[in-house]
Amino acid sequence: MDLQRITDDIVAKVAPIVGQYPPADYIPGLKAIDPSQFGIAVATVNGEVYGAGNWTTPFSIQSISKVFTLALVLAADGEDLWRRVFREPSGNAFNSLLQLEHEAGIPRNPFINAGALVITDRLHTLTGNASSTVRDLLRAESGSTVDPDPNIAASEAAHGHRNAALAHLLSSYGNLDNPVETVLHEYIQHCALTMNCRDLAVSARFLASNGRDANGHMVLSASHAKRVNALMLTCGLYDAAGEFAYRVGLPAKSGVGGGILAIVPGKCAISVWSPGLGKSGNSVAGVAALDEFTNRTGWSIF
Ligand code: DON
């Protein structure tokens, strides 16, 4: 498989739609990013890395950070968290408030914002600092400097009224252990982490290799790596998870910064980035690129 050629071809293939869709506008710092960018990186389980386009340009990973917070909580705490979060697709927008009251403060899954706030709360209790624990994992796995973008974090903090509402509702049901302000701060900090496609794909390689990273370190047990992949498949693209499974057929997690991380179990982690989003908050060119990748390689779980 000539993965370099395939990634180069994908850049050419998606070029007509790159820049045609708007970036997220509800976090003003994200709106300012040039939408005419696209990058792709593939990190294989045997240590090779391929990339094309703007694959070394840093971007805001946003909700992709939720894959790593979930992995850290599962590794430290086992299955305990499932008393506080369900594992079903929500069929609703990632920042919806509707279901949370209906379901008495138990979020549908760990990737919608309500569920991710609960996971961040648990990670903060377990480690004393949720966002720096995620940052340190990503630094260790990528071998690169990873930091939150202070402008994006400040921009989200100033406009994050829906997340504040979700956090207060969670707290009213007793489903946060830490103060609302602390949980929101930690969540915003890990969402604001900045990485490029290369570093993100390399950091997630453990999910393609039964929990073991390129240095032989077990980040997660094989069983938990399987479970994180299952949740990515069913819930990683929110209310577009079904359409994404139909088109691509891989576990994946999107972020409103325009990144998508996808896993081909046993083979590789793929990271794509292009800021223009569709109505569910997922990168349009990123989905098209992964569709093309699975068609070209035949690498899909189906
Ligand atoms: O909480 C938010 O709204 C953002 N920090 C993250 C949302 C996000 O990335 C959704 N993904 N497509």
Boltz pocket constraint, residues with backbone or C-beta under 6 A from the ligand:
constraints:
  - pocket:
      binder: B
      contacts: [[A, 61], [A, 62], [A, 63], [A, 64], [A, 94], [A, 95], [A, 113], [A, 156], [A, 163], [A, 187], [A, 188], [A, 191], [A, 254], [A, 255], [A, 256], [A, 257], [A, 280], [A, 281], [A, 282]]
      max_distance: 6.0
